[in-house]
Amino acid sequence: MNENNMVRPLEWEEFMSIGEYTLDSHAKEFLRMSNTFIDARNSGNAEDHIDSILNKLNEYSHKHFPAQEDLMARVNFPSLDEHKAEHKKFNLECAKLLKKRLLLKRSDVPADEYDERGVYGLITDITDFITDWYHRHLLDADKRFADYYKLEYRG
């Protein structure tokens, strides 16, 4: 794989910290699991990590989203409904990726019937999904909550 196709690791930035240990540790775990997949992708071994990343993304959403939404509700975060909608989109996209993975495992469903890109398309979709979530959600939506929380409640 040439350098132009390399995906840069996702980095923790201190401004991302909400200041709540559990929520911050969830975000750091998202980065660790994502970077494990990105490293495997960059070295050409991502296929061996597909099931693991999909399972971990699912686990992340089930432990992080309820905890974060609960805190947001307790502190009257004004964008709670919008944030919940993004979490729901995350879960729907995870379900789509898992379905693609399950179809790839079925011997009676040729890859070209649902996605002609096959396993490499799934790897690309997972990579795009986690990097988009990092840039669009963690660095943007979660940062807005962190700023609100620090200003209003941790000041």
N, C-alpha and C positions, 0 to 999 in steps of 0.2 A: 504494500500500500504506500503510495507516495505521500509526501508531506502535505500536499494540498488537500488530501482527503482525511487528514488527521483531525480528530475532534479534540478540542482543548478540554482538560479536566475542569470540573466545576469547583469554584472556590468559595469557602466560607469567608464572609466579610463581617467585621464586628458590627457594622451598622444593621446587619440582619438580626442581631440578637434582640429578642423581646425582653429578656431579663428573667424569664421563667425557665428554670432548668429543664423541665420535662419537654416543653415545646421547642426550646433551643436544641435539645439533644435529638428530637425527632428530625429537625431540619438537617442537623449534621449527619444523622444516619442516612437521610435521603441522599446527601452528597456522597457519602462513602459508598453506598450501594450503586449509585449512578456512575461514579468514577471507576468502580470495579468493572462495570459493563463497558464503559468507554475505553478503558485500558485494554480489555479483551477485544473490543471492536478494532482498536487501532493496531493490535498485534495479529489480527486475523482469526481470533479464537472466539468470537462473540456467539457463534452458534451453540457452543457448550454452556453459555451463561443465560440463554433466553428464558428457560423455565425459572431459574433462580431470580432473575430481575423481575419477571412478571409476578411471581409470588411475593417478593419483597415490596414491590409497589403496592400491591393489594394490602399487605400487612400494614404498611406505612399509612395508607389512607384510613384504615379502620382504627388505628390507634391515635393518629395525629389529628384528623379532621374533627372528631367529636370533642376532643380535649380543647382544641383551638376555638371551635365554635362556642363551647361552653364558656370559656374565658371571655370571648367577645360579647356574648350575651350578658354576662355578669357586669361588664364595664360599659354596657350600652354603646358598643362600637357602631357608628352610624352606617357603615357599609356592610353590616352583617349579612343581609340578604344577598347582596351581590357576591360576597365572599363564599357563602354557601352554594350559590349557583356555580361558581368556579370549581368548588370541590365536587359537585355533582358531575360536571363535565369531565373532571379527572377520572372519576369512577367509571363513567360511560366509555371513555377512551380506553381505560384499562380492560374493560370487558371486551371491547372490539379487538384489542391486541391479543387477548387470551383466546378469543374465538379464532383469529387467524392462526395462532399457534396450534390449536387443537385440529383445525382443518389440515394443517401441514403434516400432522402426525398420522392422519387417516390415510391408509393406503388406497382406499377406494375413491378418493377425491383428488383428481389431478390438480396440481398447483395452478395450472392455467385456467381453471374454472372459476377461481375466486381472486387470484392475484398472480398475474404472470411473472411477477418478480420473485416469487418463491420465498425461501428463507432469507435471502439477502434483502428483499423488500421489507420483511418483518424486522430485520436488524436495523434497517434505515428508519423505519417507522418508530421503533422503540427509542432509537437515538434522538430523533427529532422531538419525540414526545418529552423525554426527560430534559433535554436542553431547553426546549420551549418553556416547560414548567419552571425551570430554574430562572430563566430570564424574565418571563412574563409574570410569574406568580411569586416566587421567593424574593426576587430583587425588586418587585414592584408592589403587588397587592399585599404581601406579607410585610414588606417594609413600611407601607402606609399604616398598617395596624401597629407595628412596633413603634413607629413615631407617635401615634395616638396614645398608645398605652404608656409609653415613657413620659410623655408630656402630661397626660391627665391623671395617671395613677402612680407613677414611680418618681415623678418630678423631684 
